[in-house]
Amino acid sequence: MVYLDAAVAVQFNDPGLGSLYKELGFADEDALEDFVGTYIIPGVEGRIADLTGKTYTDVTVPEALRMVGHQAVANVLAYVRTNRMGPVLQNPAGFNLAVPIVEAFTPELLSVVKSYVTKRVKATSYQTDKIATAWNEK
Protein backbone atom coordinates (compact mmCIF):
# COMPACT_ATOMS: atom_id res chain seq x y z
CA MET A 1 0.00 0.00 0.00
CA VAL A 2 1.17 3.53 -0.61
CA TYR A 3 0.78 5.91 2.31
CA LEU A 4 2.72 8.86 0.95
CA ASP A 5 0.04 9.88 -1.55
CA ALA A 6 -0.36 13.39 -3.00
CA ALA A 7 -2.27 14.80 -0.01
CA VAL A 8 0.33 13.58 2.48
CA ALA A 9 3.21 14.76 0.27
CA VAL A 10 1.75 18.28 0.31
CA GLN A 11 1.85 18.27 4.11
CA PHE A 12 5.47 17.07 4.17
CA ASN A 13 6.44 19.74 1.65
CA ASP A 14 4.82 22.52 3.70
CA PRO A 15 7.59 25.01 4.60
CA GLY A 16 6.10 25.31 8.09
CA LEU A 17 6.81 21.62 8.67
CA GLY A 18 10.43 21.80 7.55
CA SER A 19 11.81 20.75 10.93
CA LEU A 20 9.43 17.83 11.48
CA TYR A 21 12.20 15.29 10.94
CA LYS A 22 14.39 17.02 13.55
CA GLU A 23 11.60 16.89 16.12
CA LEU A 24 11.31 13.17 15.51
CA GLY A 25 15.05 12.68 16.01
CA PHE A 26 16.20 12.20 12.41
CA ALA A 27 19.13 13.92 10.75
CA ASP A 28 17.21 14.83 7.59
CA GLU A 29 14.01 14.14 5.70
CA ASP A 30 15.57 11.23 3.80
CA ALA A 31 16.39 9.48 7.08
CA LEU A 32 12.80 9.94 8.26
CA GLU A 33 11.40 8.62 4.97
CA ASP A 34 13.77 5.63 5.08
CA PHE A 35 12.70 4.82 8.64
CA VAL A 36 8.99 5.10 7.79
CA GLY A 37 9.39 3.07 4.59
CA THR A 38 11.62 0.40 6.11
CA TYR A 39 10.03 -0.16 9.50
CA ILE A 40 6.70 1.56 10.08
CA ILE A 41 4.84 0.95 6.81
CA PRO A 42 5.73 -2.76 6.56
CA GLY A 43 4.68 -3.19 10.19
CA VAL A 44 1.35 -1.46 9.65
CA GLU A 45 0.70 -3.37 6.43
CA GLY A 46 1.61 -6.64 8.13
CA ARG A 47 -0.74 -5.96 11.03
CA ILE A 48 -3.60 -5.12 8.65
CA ALA A 49 -2.87 -8.28 6.64
CA ASP A 50 -2.81 -10.38 9.83
CA LEU A 51 -6.11 -8.95 11.03
CA THR A 52 -7.96 -9.16 7.71
CA GLY A 53 -6.42 -12.32 6.29
CA LYS A 54 -5.74 -10.45 3.04
CA THR A 55 -2.76 -8.78 1.42
CA TYR A 56 -3.64 -5.66 -0.52
CA THR A 57 -1.87 -3.85 -3.32
CA ASP A 58 -1.96 -0.14 -4.15
CA VAL A 59 -4.83 -0.85 -6.53
CA THR A 60 -6.90 -3.20 -4.38
CA VAL A 61 -6.67 -1.54 -0.96
CA PRO A 62 -10.03 -0.08 0.11
CA GLU A 63 -9.99 3.64 0.88
CA ALA A 64 -11.06 3.03 4.49
CA LEU A 65 -8.06 0.75 5.08
CA ARG A 66 -5.78 3.27 3.39
CA MET A 67 -6.96 5.87 5.89
CA VAL A 68 -6.45 3.41 8.76
CA GLY A 69 -2.90 2.95 7.49
CA HIS A 70 -2.32 6.71 7.38
CA GLN A 71 -3.58 7.10 10.94
CA ALA A 72 -1.63 4.12 12.28
CA VAL A 73 1.61 5.44 10.75
CA ALA A 74 0.86 8.88 12.23
CA ASN A 75 0.23 7.26 15.62
CA VAL A 76 3.59 5.46 15.49
CA LEU A 77 5.33 8.75 14.65
CA ALA A 78 3.48 10.38 17.57
CA TYR A 79 4.78 7.58 19.78
CA VAL A 80 8.33 8.18 18.53
CA ARG A 81 7.93 11.91 19.25
CA THR A 82 6.48 11.51 22.74
CA ASN A 83 9.19 9.06 23.74
CA ARG A 84 11.88 11.46 22.54
CA MET A 85 10.38 14.05 24.89
CA GLY A 86 10.96 11.70 27.83
CA PRO A 87 8.66 10.27 30.46
CA VAL A 88 5.42 11.98 31.40
CA LEU A 89 4.99 13.44 34.88
CA GLN A 90 1.87 11.71 36.22
CA ASN A 91 1.64 13.18 39.72
CA PRO A 92 3.53 16.43 40.42
CA ALA A 93 3.25 15.92 44.19
CA GLY A 94 4.74 12.44 44.14
CA PHE A 95 6.91 12.80 41.01
CA ASN A 96 5.67 9.60 39.40
CA LEU A 97 7.06 9.18 35.92
CA ALA A 98 5.44 7.05 33.24
CA VAL A 99 6.30 6.20 29.67
CA PRO A 100 3.72 7.72 27.33
CA ILE A 101 1.55 5.15 25.60
CA VAL A 102 0.29 5.82 22.09
CA GLU A 103 -1.57 3.01 20.36
CA ALA A 104 -0.85 2.56 16.66
CA PHE A 105 -4.18 0.79 16.17
CA THR A 106 -6.77 2.43 18.40
CA PRO A 107 -10.05 0.59 19.09
CA GLU A 108 -11.74 2.76 16.45
CA LEU A 109 -9.13 1.83 13.83
CA LEU A 110 -9.36 -1.84 14.77
CA SER A 111 -13.14 -1.78 14.29
CA VAL A 112 -12.66 -0.48 10.73
CA VAL A 113 -10.04 -3.14 9.99
CA LYS A 114 -12.19 -5.91 11.46
CA SER A 115 -15.00 -5.02 9.06
CA TYR A 116 -12.69 -6.32 6.29
CA VAL A 117 -11.88 -9.62 7.99
CA THR A 118 -12.12 -12.66 5.75
CA LYS A 119 -13.97 -15.61 7.18
CA ARG A 120 -11.80 -18.71 6.93
CA VAL A 121 -13.25 -22.12 6.26
CA LYS A 122 -11.13 -25.25 6.25
CA ALA A 123 -11.69 -27.74 3.48
CA THR A 124 -10.30 -31.11 2.57
CA SER A 125 -10.07 -33.07 -0.62
CA TYR A 126 -11.05 -36.23 1.24
CA GLN A 127 -14.19 -37.77 -0.21
CA THR A 128 -16.25 -40.83 0.61
CA ASP A 129 -19.65 -42.08 -0.43
CA LYS A 130 -20.26 -43.63 2.99
CA ILE A 131 -20.85 -40.27 4.67
CA ALA A 132 -23.66 -39.39 2.26
CA THR A 133 -25.53 -42.66 2.89
CA ALA A 134 -24.78 -43.01 6.61
CA TRP A 135 -25.70 -39.44 7.57
CA ASN A 136 -29.40 -39.67 8.09
CA GLU A 137 -31.01 -37.61 10.83
CA LYS A 138 -34.63 -38.72 10.34
Buried (B, 14 or more C-beta within 10 A) or exposed (E): BEBBEEEBEEEBEEEEEEEBBEBBEBEEBEEBBEBBEEEBBEBBBEBBEEBBEBEBEEEEBBEEBBEBBBBBBBBBBBBBBBBEEEEEEEEEEEEEEEEEEBEBBBEEBBEBBEEBEEEEEEEEEEEEEEEEEEEEEE
